[in-house]
């Protein structure tokens, strides 16, 4: 009798320990954690949700416990200044600004601890904590590749501006987030028109410098 009670107690303890992991790897947990990345994975697997769930569960297993590195205040200010600088030069050289933003985000991701392997592996690692905004980085990388292949005049400037504005959201999260921010960021901040535009007469509407990033949250 005592042995039966002991086994039952151990079973209950195991259920408590593993329940969060089961919930996290189930359909609802993965949809909540990955948001748009879940839909993207399903689409990539031609609608096979089981395959998509396996892929995303593997991401969590491989990258969920990455030792994310803290940025020093000096590093944070330097990154912020570099991003503000490329925004300042967007009107004069939009394609160059997009390529610089792509390079800057890559450097920042490596310094935070998201790996220096292939770009796709880095995206997967980032998506575990920043799933709701990681696609902006993916689009920025694709746009940067297009500007290298087609030249500055072959890519729509307004589309480049939109991509850069969206990518800034991930940039701010990577700069501000600290190692104790373990959970995925689910709230998508409103996108601000931080880049200058041209009016119909071809004149600049005035440059808007990048805002200084506040203290780490």
C-alpha positions as a printed NumPy array, in Angstrom:
array([[  0.   ,   0.   ,   0.   ],
       [  2.777,   2.385,   0.947],
       [  4.541,   1.62 ,  -2.337],
       [  1.382,   2.407,  -4.323],
       [  0.994,   5.752,  -2.545],
       [  4.659,   6.592,  -3.164],
       [  4.379,   5.79 ,  -6.867],
       [  1.226,   7.896,  -7.159],
       [  2.919,  10.804,  -5.405],
       [  5.929,  10.61 ,  -7.706],
       [  3.601,  10.531, -10.708],
       [  1.803,  13.659,  -9.515],
       [  5.109,  15.473,  -8.986],
       [  6.268,  14.527, -12.48 ],
       [  3.024,  15.84 , -13.94 ],
       [  3.535,  19.175, -12.216],
       [  7.113,  19.418, -13.448],
       [  6.411,  18.523, -17.06 ],
       [  2.999,  20.148, -17.494],
       [  4.405,  23.604, -18.459],
       [  6.643,  22.002, -21.075],
       [  3.739,  20.014, -22.501],
       [  1.552,  23.112, -22.657],
       [  4.365,  25.072, -24.297],
       [  4.931,  22.42 , -26.977],
       [  1.225,  21.86 , -27.672],
       [ -0.7  ,  23.619, -30.42 ],
       [ -2.129,  26.348, -28.195],
       [  1.159,  27.015, -26.43 ],
       [  3.095,  27.239, -29.682],
       [  0.499,  29.486, -31.309],
       [  0.611,  31.812, -28.31 ],
       [  4.384,  31.859, -28.169],
       [  5.154,  32.203, -31.875],
       [  2.132,  34.082, -33.222],
       [  2.78 ,  34.91 , -36.904],
       [  5.777,  32.573, -36.933],
       [  3.387,  29.691, -36.27 ],
       [  1.358,  30.552, -39.368],
       [  4.541,  30.956, -41.385],
       [  5.777,  27.523, -40.298],
       [  2.445,  25.922, -41.208],
       [  2.539,  27.58 , -44.639],
       [  6.126,  26.449, -45.205],
       [  5.041,  22.861, -44.449],
       [  2.101,  23.127, -46.89 ],
       [ -0.522,  23.214, -44.161],
       [  0.909,  20.329, -42.115],
       [  0.446,  21.604, -38.562],
       [  2.139,  18.581, -37.   ],
       [  5.304,  19.237, -38.985],
       [  5.157,  22.943, -38.125],
       [  4.669,  22.176, -34.436],
       [  7.632,  19.804, -34.483],
       [  9.808,  22.482, -36.104],
       [  8.832,  25.166, -33.592],
       [  9.243,  22.782, -30.656],
       [ 12.741,  22.05 , -31.926],
       [ 13.472,  25.784, -32.008],
       [ 12.48 ,  26.059, -28.355],
       [ 14.583,  23.006, -27.488],
       [ 17.657,  24.282, -29.306],
       [ 17.449,  27.99 , -28.534],
       [ 15.166,  28.398, -25.532],
       [ 18.028,  28.334, -23.041],
       [ 20.574,  30.375, -24.989],
       [ 22.714,  32.455, -22.611],
       [ 21.59 ,  35.899, -23.766],
       [ 24.257,  38.505, -23.093],
       [ 23.658,  41.858, -21.448],
       [ 24.639,  45.029, -23.302],
       [ 26.584,  47.688, -21.482],
       [ 25.072,  51.189, -21.405],
       [ 27.915,  52.325, -23.68 ],
       [ 27.152,  49.604, -26.231],
       [ 23.471,  50.451, -26.166],
       [ 24.213,  54.105, -26.859],
       [ 26.578,  53.202, -29.688],
       [ 23.996,  50.993, -31.365],
       [ 21.342,  53.677, -30.956],
       [ 23.646,  56.294, -32.483],
       [ 24.471,  54.061, -35.449],
       [ 20.792,  53.401, -36.143],
       [ 19.997,  57.107, -35.888],
       [ 22.826,  57.791, -38.327],
       [ 21.575,  55.421, -41.004],
       [ 18.083,  56.923, -40.628],
       [ 19.567,  60.37 , -41.187],
       [ 21.064,  59.246, -44.502],
       [ 18.007,  57.368, -45.741],
       [ 16.795,  60.088, -48.158],
       [ 20.207,  60.491, -49.79 ],
       [ 20.969,  56.757, -49.992],
       [ 17.985,  54.562, -49.078],
       [ 19.454,  51.294, -50.367],
       [ 22.69 ,  51.9  , -48.493],
       [ 20.715,  52.64 , -45.313],
       [ 18.824,  49.354, -45.681],
       [ 22.056,  47.411, -46.107],
       [ 23.592,  49.144, -43.107],
       [ 20.517,  48.365, -40.992],
       [ 20.724,  44.703, -41.983],
       [ 24.403,  44.603, -41.052],
       [ 23.776,  46.44 , -37.773],
       [ 20.975,  44.091, -36.711],
       [ 23.209,  41.127, -37.496],
       [ 26.014,  42.494, -35.322],
       [ 23.585,  43.255, -32.511],
       [ 22.07 ,  39.761, -32.64 ],
       [ 25.518,  38.162, -32.437],
       [ 26.538,  40.347, -29.497],
       [ 23.327,  39.477, -27.65 ],
       [ 24.152,  35.779, -28.051],
       [ 21.916,  34.668, -30.916],
       [ 24.734,  32.969, -32.756],
       [ 26.954,  33.697, -35.72 ],
       [ 25.912,  30.778, -37.934],
       [ 23.711,  30.999, -40.982],
       [ 21.201,  33.814, -41.235],
       [ 18.309,  31.338, -41.056],
       [ 19.679,  29.806, -37.852],
       [ 20.004,  33.265, -36.34 ],
       [ 16.388,  34.035, -37.274],
       [ 15.234,  30.816, -35.626],
       [ 17.116,  31.664, -32.45 ],
       [ 15.712,  35.194, -32.31 ],
       [ 12.181,  33.951, -32.967],
       [ 12.081,  32.032, -29.683],
       [ 12.048,  35.321, -27.725],
       [ 10.97 ,  37.851, -30.361],
       [  8.602,  35.862, -32.562],
       [  6.159,  38.701, -33.136],
       [  8.721,  40.99 , -34.76 ],
       [ 11.412,  38.686, -36.159],
       [  9.843,  38.66 , -39.629],
       [ 10.704,  42.353, -39.942],
       [ 14.377,  41.347, -39.799],
       [ 13.726,  38.646, -42.386],
       [ 12.142,  41.197, -44.738],
       [ 14.989,  43.653, -44.128],
       [ 17.547,  40.986, -45.016],
       [ 15.703,  40.144, -48.226],
       [ 15.429,  43.815, -49.127],
       [ 19.138,  44.351, -48.496],
       [ 19.916,  41.445, -50.835],
       [ 17.655,  42.952, -53.5  ],
       [ 19.434,  46.304, -53.353],
       [ 22.781,  44.596, -53.759],
       [ 21.546,  42.713, -56.793],
       [ 19.454,  45.374, -58.515],
       [ 21.133,  48.618, -57.542],
       [ 19.724,  51.592, -55.661],
       [ 17.296,  52.634, -58.375],
       [ 15.496,  49.307, -58.893],
       [ 13.751,  48.97 , -55.504],
       [ 10.783,  51.09 , -54.456],
       [ 11.959,  53.694, -51.954],
       [  8.693,  53.726, -50.024],
       [  8.854,  49.958, -49.602],
       [ 12.413,  50.286, -48.282],
       [ 11.216,  52.893, -45.802],
       [  8.405,  50.615, -44.572],
       [ 10.786,  47.698, -44.12 ],
       [ 13.262,  49.831, -42.213],
       [ 10.567,  51.249, -39.927],
       [  9.325,  47.735, -39.135],
       [ 12.835,  46.433, -38.476],
       [ 13.423,  49.212, -35.969],
       [ 10.914,  47.536, -33.622],
       [ 13.1  ,  44.428, -33.38 ],
       [ 16.203,  46.598, -33.096],
       [ 14.752,  48.365, -30.062],
       [ 13.734,  45.084, -28.458],
       [ 17.221,  43.622, -28.887],
       [ 18.863,  46.751, -27.508],
       [ 16.538,  47.108, -24.537],
       [ 15.813,  43.49 , -23.567],
       [ 18.027,  42.086, -20.844],
       [ 18.864,  38.461, -19.96 ],
       [ 16.166,  38.269, -17.309],
       [ 13.49 ,  38.973, -19.962],
       [ 13.034,  35.272, -20.625],
       [  9.522,  35.216, -22.014],
       [  8.654,  35.952, -25.636],
       [  7.618,  39.504, -26.409],
       [  3.951,  39.288, -27.435],
       [  2.962,  42.942, -27.66 ],
       [  3.726,  44.516, -31.026],
       [  4.443,  48.214, -30.484],
       [  2.868,  50.684, -32.853],
       [  5.194,  51.589, -35.677],
       [  6.288,  55.187, -35.734],
       [  7.117,  57.079, -38.948],
       [ 10.721,  57.635, -37.935],
       [ 12.145,  58.001, -41.427],
       [ 12.01 ,  61.074, -43.624],
       [  9.842,  61.06 , -46.718],
       [  9.745,  63.107, -49.875],
       [  6.796,  65.272, -50.794],
       [  5.31 ,  65.331, -54.26 ],
       [  7.629,  68.065, -55.398],
       [ 10.626,  65.86 , -54.696],
       [ 11.776,  67.899, -51.699],
       [ 12.545,  66.441, -48.346],
       [  9.931,  66.868, -45.717],
       [ 12.664,  67.267, -43.119],
       [ 14.874,  64.67 , -41.498],
       [ 13.702,  63.105, -38.298],
       [ 16.621,  61.878, -36.207],
       [ 16.364,  58.551, -34.392],
       [ 15.123,  58.876, -30.856],
       [ 17.491,  58.102, -28.033],
       [ 16.669,  54.778, -26.507],
       [ 15.571,  54.891, -22.91 ],
       [ 16.987,  52.877, -20.035],
       [ 16.714,  49.109, -20.116],
       [ 13.419,  47.785, -18.919]])
